[in-house]
Amino acid sequence: MKEFIENIVKHLVNKPENVHIDQIIGEYTTVLEMHVESSDIGKVIGRNGQMANSLRTLLAAASAKQNKKKYVLEIITAPKKERSKIF
């Protein structure tokens, strides 16, 4: 799932090299923390959150087909000071 969402998002943003997804696996839920450049956050969230909701819908549909585990997508942008630590 991580690669699926990462591939979609990299085609949406201006700086695909700064897209990074961390996966936190739990017993029933897996959290995908997506880190993007602050200048690309609007493209990932979209107007009124429509793009983010679409990404979450795709994630839910793909995970339902694969397995019963739930996936949660969190979109994170880091301040410029911390960005070098993340990427």
N, C-alpha and C positions, 0 to 999 in steps of 0.2 A: 504494500500500500504506500509505503514511504516513497518509493521510486515513482509510482504512478502520479501522486500529487506533485512531487518535485519536478517531474517532466512537464506537467501542465503549467505550473507556475513559472518555470524558466522561460517558457514561450510567451508569457504575458509581460514580463518586466524588461526594463532597459539594461539592467546589470545582472544577468543570470548567474554570473560567477559568485555573486554575493548571496545567493539563495542557499540556505542550509536548513535541513530538517533533522531534529533530534527525536528519537523514538523512545518513549518511556512505556515499557510493557508491564501491565498489571495482570491480575488473574482473569478479570472479566473485561477490562477496558485497556486500550492502548491509546496513549496521548501522543499526538504528533505536534511538536513545537516547531513552527516554521519561522525562521529568522530571515528577514528581508531588509534591504537598504531602505532608509527612511524616505528617500525620494520615490521609491516604488510602492510604498504602502498603499497609496490611493488606488493603484492599478490592481492590487491584490484584493483589497476590500471592495472596491467598486462603489457605484452610487447607491446610497442607502443600504450598503452591505450586500447588494445583490450578487456580486462575484464571490464573496466569502460564503454566502449561503449556497451558491451553486457548487462550489468546491466541496462543501460539507455534504451536499446531497449526492454528488458523485462518489464521495468516500463511503457514505452509508450504503449506497446501492452496490458498489463493488465489494464491500466487506460482507454484505448480506449474502451475496452470491458465493463468496469463498468460504466463509465460516460464520459462526455465531458470535464472535467477539465484536464488541463495539469499539469504534474509533472516534476520537475527539480531535478536532483540528484547532490549534491555538496559533494565532498570528502575532508575532513578536517583532518589534523593531528596537534596536539597541541604540542608546545615545552614542555619539561619535567617539567619546572617550573609551567606551567598553567594546566597540565594534572590533577592534584589533584582537581582543581576547577571544571573541566568538568565531571569527573567520580565520 
